[in-house]
Amino acid sequence: MQTISEQDQQILLKSIRDIPDFPKPGIIFKDITTLLSNPKALNTLMTHLEERYKAYDLDYIAGIDARGFIFGSILADRLKVGFVPVRKKGKLPYTTVAEKYALEYGFDEVEIHIDAFGETEGAKVLLIDDLIATGGTAKAAANLIDRVGAKCVEACFIMELDFLKARDTFKTPVYSVLHID
């Protein structure tokens, strides 16, 4: 399985802006809007993901609301497969299946259309989002994919906060392009 080169990692890391004390004191927020506005960095990232996943014989890419929509749509187009949004509760217009997940204080929910993967029983799906921190949203999304009759073959993230060890709690294989300590 292809991982990103050190040179390409540096292109991506240099394109991501650090914002100290956001959203609260002590946190260094990794702002990917600067990666998205940098054509060289975005193309570097998307070419890497295309090369990595072209041999997976995927049927769909599922992106998590909202940044997963950006990367997932581009990748789905490059791989010539369908794109499926996984949205926050109440945002999808048709019949949905929902999955709750724990937050620091309380719960949240994500949904997917019940027919998101059409008639393709056992469709091979890649789940994608910008960041894995604690992993709650992504695990809920992967569970939804499996619950509606598809197979989440891997969860892909642009960045992973390694110190939180979220990947250790996944049953789905996890791939992260960049690792942040």
C-alpha positions as CSV (number, residue, x, y, z in Angstrom):
1,M,0.0,0.0,0.0
2,Q,1.3,3.3,-1.0
3,T,2.2,5.9,1.6
4,I,3.1,9.5,0.9
5,S,6.8,10.5,0.2
6,E,8.7,12.7,2.7
7,Q,8.9,15.4,0.0
8,D,5.2,15.4,-0.6
9,Q,4.5,15.4,3.2
10,Q,6.6,18.6,3.5
11,I,4.6,20.3,0.8
12,L,1.4,19.5,2.6
13,L,2.7,20.3,6.1
14,K,4.0,23.7,4.9
15,S,0.5,24.5,3.4
16,I,-1.4,23.9,6.7
17,R,-1.6,27.0,8.9
18,D,-1.4,26.6,12.7
19,I,-3.8,28.8,14.7
20,P,-2.9,28.9,18.4
21,D,-5.6,29.0,21.1
22,F,-8.4,28.0,18.8
23,P,-11.1,27.1,19.5
24,K,-9.9,27.5,23.1
25,P,-6.7,28.3,25.0
26,G,-4.0,25.6,24.7
27,I,-5.2,24.1,21.4
28,I,-3.2,24.5,18.2
29,F,-5.8,24.3,15.4
30,K,-4.6,22.9,12.1
31,D,-6.2,25.0,9.4
32,I,-6.5,23.2,6.1
33,T,-8.2,26.1,4.3
34,T,-4.6,27.2,3.3
35,L,-4.0,23.7,1.8
36,L,-7.2,24.0,-0.2
37,S,-6.3,27.4,-1.6
38,N,-2.8,26.1,-2.6
39,P,-3.1,24.4,-6.0
40,K,0.3,22.6,-5.7
41,A,-0.5,21.2,-2.2
42,L,-4.1,20.2,-3.1
43,N,-2.9,18.5,-6.3
44,T,-0.1,16.8,-4.4
45,L,-2.6,15.4,-1.9
46,M,-5.2,14.3,-4.3
47,T,-2.7,12.7,-6.7
48,H,-1.3,10.7,-3.7
49,L,-4.8,9.6,-2.7
50,E,-5.7,8.7,-6.3
51,E,-2.5,6.6,-6.6
52,R,-3.1,4.9,-3.3
53,Y,-6.8,4.0,-3.9
54,K,-7.0,3.2,-7.6
55,A,-6.2,-0.4,-7.0
56,Y,-8.8,-0.8,-4.3
57,D,-11.6,-1.3,-6.9
58,L,-13.9,1.0,-4.9
59,D,-17.6,1.5,-5.7
60,Y,-18.0,4.7,-3.6
61,I,-16.3,7.3,-1.5
62,A,-18.2,8.5,1.6
63,G,-17.2,11.9,3.0
64,I,-18.0,13.1,6.4
65,D,-19.7,16.5,6.8
66,A,-18.2,19.0,5.8
67,R,-14.5,18.8,4.9
68,G,-14.8,15.1,3.9
69,F,-17.2,16.4,1.2
70,I,-14.3,18.3,-0.4
71,F,-11.7,15.6,-0.5
72,G,-14.2,12.9,-1.1
73,S,-15.8,14.5,-4.1
74,I,-12.5,15.3,-5.8
75,L,-11.3,11.7,-5.1
76,A,-14.5,10.1,-6.3
77,D,-14.3,12.1,-9.5
78,R,-10.7,11.1,-10.1
79,L,-11.5,7.4,-9.4
80,K,-14.7,7.5,-11.4
81,V,-16.9,6.3,-8.5
82,G,-19.9,7.7,-6.7
83,F,-19.8,10.0,-3.8
84,V,-22.0,9.7,-0.7
85,P,-22.3,12.3,2.0
86,V,-22.4,11.4,5.7
87,R,-24.2,14.3,7.3
88,K,-25.1,15.7,10.7
89,K,-28.6,14.8,11.9
90,G,-31.4,16.5,10.1
91,K,-29.5,17.6,7.0
92,L,-30.4,14.8,4.5
93,P,-33.8,15.1,2.8
94,Y,-34.7,11.4,2.3
95,T,-35.1,8.4,4.6
96,T,-32.0,8.0,6.7
97,V,-30.2,5.7,9.1
98,A,-28.5,7.4,12.1
99,E,-25.7,6.6,14.4
100,K,-25.0,8.3,17.7
101,Y,-21.6,8.9,19.1
102,A,-20.2,10.3,22.3
103,L,-18.8,13.7,22.7
104,E,-16.8,15.1,25.6
105,Y,-20.1,16.3,27.1
106,G,-23.1,14.5,25.5
107,F,-23.8,12.9,22.2
108,D,-24.1,13.8,18.5
109,E,-25.5,11.9,15.5
110,V,-24.6,11.4,11.9
111,E,-26.9,10.1,9.1
112,I,-26.7,8.5,5.7
113,H,-29.5,7.8,3.2
114,I,-30.9,4.3,3.5
115,D,-30.3,3.8,-0.2
116,A,-27.0,5.6,-0.4
117,F,-25.2,2.8,-2.2
118,G,-28.1,1.9,-4.5
119,E,-28.5,-1.7,-5.4
120,T,-24.9,-2.5,-4.9
121,E,-25.0,-5.0,-2.1
122,G,-21.6,-5.2,-0.4
123,A,-20.4,-2.1,-2.2
124,K,-16.7,-1.3,-1.4
125,V,-16.6,2.1,0.3
126,L,-13.7,4.4,1.3
127,L,-14.6,6.7,4.2
128,I,-12.7,10.1,4.1
129,D,-12.4,13.1,6.3
130,D,-9.9,15.8,7.1
131,L,-8.9,14.9,10.6
132,I,-9.1,12.0,13.1
133,A,-8.9,13.2,16.7
134,T,-10.9,11.0,19.0
135,G,-12.5,9.1,16.2
136,G,-16.2,9.2,17.3
137,T,-17.6,10.7,14.2
138,A,-15.6,8.5,11.9
139,K,-16.5,5.3,13.8
140,A,-20.2,6.2,13.6
141,A,-19.9,6.9,9.9
142,A,-18.1,3.6,9.2
143,N,-20.8,1.8,11.2
144,L,-23.5,3.5,9.1
145,I,-21.9,2.4,5.9
146,D,-21.9,-1.2,7.1
147,R,-25.5,-1.0,8.4
148,V,-26.9,0.0,5.0
149,G,-25.4,-3.0,3.3
150,A,-22.0,-1.7,2.1
151,K,-18.5,-2.5,3.3
152,C,-16.3,0.3,4.7
153,V,-12.9,-1.0,3.5
154,E,-10.8,1.8,5.0
155,A,-11.1,5.1,6.8
156,C,-8.8,7.8,5.3
157,F,-7.8,11.0,7.0
158,I,-5.7,13.9,5.8
159,M,-4.3,14.3,9.4
160,E,-4.2,12.2,12.5
161,L,-3.6,13.4,16.0
162,D,-1.4,10.5,17.0
163,F,-1.3,11.3,20.7
164,L,-5.1,10.6,21.0
165,K,-4.6,7.0,19.7
166,A,-8.1,6.9,18.0
167,R,-7.0,4.4,15.4
168,D,-6.5,1.8,18.2
169,T,-10.3,1.8,18.7
170,F,-11.3,1.2,15.0
171,K,-12.4,-2.1,13.6
172,T,-12.0,-0.6,10.1
173,P,-8.4,-0.2,8.8
174,V,-7.2,3.4,9.1
175,Y,-4.9,5.4,6.8
176,S,-3.7,8.9,7.6
177,V,-1.6,10.9,5.2
178,L,-0.1,13.1,7.9
179,H,0.7,12.3,11.5
180,I,0.7,15.1,14.1
181,D,2.2,14.4,17.6
